[in-house]
Amino acid sequence: KDFIEGKITEKGLKEACIERLNEIMAGCRKHFAEDKEARDLVALVEQHKAEVQRDKDSGVVKASPLRSLQVFSDTDASVAVVFAPRPDSSSVVTAEATLSALRALVRGRKHKKLVLWCEDWSCLALDKMNGDLKAIAAYYGILAESVKALAKAVKLDIEVKMQSEEILRNPNMYWISVIDAGRKKRLTAKGEEPVIGLEEVANHLPAGENLTESGQVVATLMHVADTLALCRGVKEVTIYSDEHCERYHTLGMQYLKENFANTEVCVPSVDVEKKKSDASISLVLGEGESIWNSKMKKCYCLEGDLANNPLMDLLDLVLSCELLDTSRPLLEVRQKAEHGGDKDYASLPEVTKAFGSKELHPSAFKPAAQERVKSALAPLVQLPKEANFKKCCTTLDNFIKAQNKKAKK
């Protein structure tokens, strides 16, 4: 008040403040002057500041320190990684989601290791399933068991990695790598800019998503940290994905290329498959074979319509997963002579051509296709008999029922 009213000069105020601050800091200064450990810490800080300034003056760019989780220790390993689909608003696990993950793993069959990566804690950051960790664990438990069951049927040896379990092996290094991804900067004509800023996050989210929540930023940085952990200490990594997540994986690849070149981290390649259709019958795991049969029988299938034909898409999916016996025709149509008689179709192109030209009628196509799909999905029908799968289904069912009850209030 006295300063504002002009009773104390600026010089007088400064001198009084300096004197008082020196009195307050006297004990601290004495400690750092007399205590050896404290003196050493100050010397380290001064040394670091001098090194940073020298590097800036010389224009030298030091390699980023390698601080991250490491999932694998086999330096000669060639790894195929598939990021498991995250739960959607329905919270259920479908046969279609299982098959999509399996198809990506089948594409990576040439690699030494085939890994299904389940981002359970990223789902927590995104508030998937209202952040219910038990429900998220149940979702991924069902998905993992179903993928393993079908992988066994096609003689595919896969590893399922739960993100949370891997993080807890070395949480300090993992979360430091997440922080590093958010704080790293690059020098541009405009000055220093973040390597992964809000614009980069927004531009690399999965297709159809807009940046509206801070959790999306956290999950993106975690995805980059996951990619780093999976690519550290191995010879080669390929991420198999559909186009929905292409930009998401590209961001991780670019980050590693820019910051970890010539280190023990390999830069992954991203193998993207174009998604043919969003049509789905929604065969929910655990709901029973009779319900699946009913859904396939009643699903939309307009004569000649290939653009929206979920049963055709499902047939394509099981075929690309190598779940069908190729020693027999793809479809064996049995019908009356007046409807064209019996006919076998050896391949999917033959089937789609015949259906598109209306040679193959839905009444003949649907039972033949359903028979092949049922045989391919037989391992999934048996899963409810297994204790762990049944437990996960119960947990997920209880969660969904509770959410539905809340929604009605």
Secondary structure, DSSP 4 states (H G I P E B T S, - for coil): -TTTTTSS-HHHHHHHHHHHHHHHHHHHHHHHHH-HHHHHHHHHHHHHHHHHHHHHHHT--PPPP---------TT-EEEEEEPPPP-TT---BHHHHHHHHHHHHHTTTSSEEEEEE-HHHHHHTTGGGG-HHHHHHHHHHHHHHHHHHHHHTT---EEEEHHHHHTTSHHHHHHHHHHHHH-EEEETTEEEETT-HHHHHHTSPTT-----HHHHHHHHHHHHHHHHHHBT-SEEEEEEEGGGHHHHHHHHHHHHHH-TTSSBPPPEEEEE----------BTTS-HHHHHHHHHHS---TT--TT-HHHHHHHHHHHTT-S-TTS-SEEE---GGGT--EEE-SHHHHHHHHHTTSS-HHHHHHHHHHHHHHHTHHHHHGGGSHHHHHHHHHHHHHHHHHHHHHH-
